């Protein structure tokens, strides 16, 4: 855990969040600035600042994140209509909190390519 990391503090429970799922590997919570009717962040409990830090040792964790996203999409009622799973890497791609997290977005139509 990085003591100065916002998401580490949410994952540890020291900052409140609207949590929709948690297990031994990830915590998922509603985004405070939603960009879609459904906007949930899925964060590994393990602190990794960016996707650039992911190694072969993290394959199980990354697979768990994707499976959790698919399960949450079903639970939140967006699986059939469609959803987007996004991870930004570095500030140039829009990453503002440097703890790997995935945005699960749904409940509206998305365009391609994204902005």
N, C-alpha and C positions, 0 to 999 in steps of 0.2 A: 504494500500500500504506500502510495506517495501522499504524505500528509498535506501537501498543498494542492492536491488534485480534487476538483469538485466531484467527479464521478466516483473516486475512491471513497470519498466521504458519504456519498449517497449509498454506495454498495455496502459500506460498513454500518449504515443506519444512523450515523451522526448528523446527517441532514435529511429532513423529511422529503419524501417524493411520493407521488401517486403510483405505487408499485402494483403491477398487474401480474408479475410472475417472479419467483426467485427459486433457485435451487443451489446446489453446491458449486456450480460453475458460472452461472450468469444471474443478473438481476435485470428485469425489464420494467420500465416506468414510462408514464406519459411525459412527452416533451412539454416544457413550460411555454414554448412558443410554437404551437403546432402549425405545420404547413399543409395539413390535410385534415379532414374530419377525424381520422384515426392517425395518430402519430406517436409511436412508441419507440423508445430507445432501448436497445438490448446491449448491455455492457458485460463483458467478462469480469468476474471478480478479480482476476489477475490483472495487475496494472501492466499494460503494454501501451506505450505512448502513441504509436502509429502502426499501420499495417506493415511498414518496413521492418518492424521488429519480429514479425511472425516467422517462425522456423518450422521445420518438419516436426519438431516436438509439440507444436501447437495445433497440429492437424485435427486431433480429436476435439479440442476446444472449438475450433472454427466450424467443424461439422455440427457440433452441439448448438452453436449460435444459429446456424441455418435451420436446423430441425426445430429449435425453439421458435424461430420466426414463423415457420410454416404452421406449427401448432397454435401459436397466438393468432395468426390470421384466421384460422378456423374458429377459435374461441371468440374473437372479436367481430366475427361475421363479415370479413372482407375476403375470404379465400375464394369464393365463387365469382365475385364481381371483379377481382383482381387487386393486386397490391404490388408495391415496389419495396425492395430491400436495398438500402444504399449505405455505403461506407466511404467517407471522405478521408483522404490521406494527405496531410500537410495543409498549411494555410492556403496555398494556391488553389486547392481543390475545395476549400470551404470548411476544413476542419478547424474548429475553434476551441474545443476541449481536447487536450492531448492525453486521452485515454481511449483506446479503441472502443468504438461503439457503432452500432448499426441502426439505421432509421428504418422502421417498418411503417410504411405510409399506405393509406387506403381510404376508401370512402368517396373518392372522386375520380374523374378521368384524368390521366396524365398524358403529356405529350412527349414526343421524342424528336430530336434529342432534347435532353433537359437543359435548362439555362445554365 
